[in-house]
Amino acid sequence: MANVEKLQEHLKKAKSKLAESKGTEAEVRKLKKKTRRLARKSNKLKATEKMAELKKKKKKDRKAGTSE
């Protein structure tokens, strides 16, 4: 499974390709889909890591952390 840093790197490359792209509509659409997919994947990994850290805490501490 890819780590978040690698995904962020791929996402930056894909965004730069999209900004430089002067191709057909289909190519642009494909690049947009790729950037969205990579963004979702990296956000999912970040959220999973955050939830894993929260699960390590006691339940009272988790609830106190969310209300602040």
Secondary structure, 3 states (H helix, E strand, C coil): CCCHHHHHHHHHHHHHHHHHCCCCHHHHHHHHHHHHHHHHHHHHHHHHHHHHHHHHCCHHHHHHHHHC
